[in-house]
Amino acid sequence: MELTVPENVAITKLDWCANWCRKNSLWPMPFATACCGIELMATGASKHDVARFGAEVFRFSPRQCDLMIVAGRVVMKMLPVLQRIWLQMPEPKWCISMGACASTGGVFDTYCVVQGIDRFLPVDMYVPGCPPRPEQLIQAIIDLQDKIQREGTLNGREFLTPQRQQEKRALQIIPTGEVVSRPSPLPILTNSHA
Amino acid sequence: MDSPSTLDQLKQRFGERAWSYSENPQSPQSNRRIVVPAEQVFSYLEFLKEECGFDLLVDVTCVDYLYYRGAKDRFGLVYCLANTTTSERLIVRCFLNEPDLTVNSAVPLWEGANWLEREVFDMFGIVFDGHPDLRKILMPEEFDAHPLRKDYPLRGRGERHNFQRITRAEG
């Protein structure tokens, strides 16, 4: 059976299109509590220019954001605030844990510092460093864009349960570090020369 | 310099036996200490403020001498005073032992003692009698330990892990 598609018509998946839109306009929520916040500001400033990756619209209201960047140590008095801000962000949303303190507590192994925000919040990307360079944060944003493109769905099914996330991960191809053949940006099927 | 006069005034008012004086020989003007009995600390402070011109309370803090070699008392309370006219400084100390960790509050003398005493109460559990609003100032309300005491573990007793975990499904 032969299918004919008119010229200038592209066929793709709705999920793929949604992911494409989402990953290229991440709106970060800067949760900057320490020196990582300075590097976060440098990332947004002109020299490193995170606008090249579509994530330049820093908003200080969680209701307008979909990417929380936790930059700095979180103490036990701040953690309920952090959780509340996370819950106030609309779906779909992602979280980057920036720096050693946010990821593990860093050198602050004391009674009041939370030893890694991933104990109490879902985290998508961890950025090592004390503080990380802006390039590292940009790399995390690029990796997060890849993740959104790979496993995102229009209605956020990938967030539903941990089991579903595990299934997704099992299906992913582990990058080898050599030439990785990525799917073309828009799988276009036309009737012209196919 | 009217530093001898402060000591003379104290001798006149409180006698010579009740309190002790020491100074740092390398900087005798900047590091002078008197140790006073805990139950009388308020009258000493009041006298120093009203009669000797120590109009500024620089700091109130505390030291826990648990496990400290040669220490006889558990807590050492510290008041740092300054005279803004003569630039004279004086450190007033008193020692406290469990179970009676109560001293009179210095808030009636210096309003600035309010938050300083709240911090000492929060970190060491020293109770300031007559304080208008003796609540925790640094730690969360549900925290029930005094973390700068030496018998409190550095990593806490698990308070930092005592939170609800938010998953993707709840978010």
Interface residues (C-beta under 8 A of the other chain):
Chain A: M76 K77 L79 P80 Q83 W86 L87 M89 E91 K93 D109 T110 Y111 C112 V113 V114 Q115 R119 F120 L121 P122 F159 L160 T161 P162 Q165
Chain B: M139 P140 P147 Y152 P153 L154 R155 G156 R157 E159 R160 H161 N162 F163 Q164 R165 I166 T167 R168 A169 E170 G171
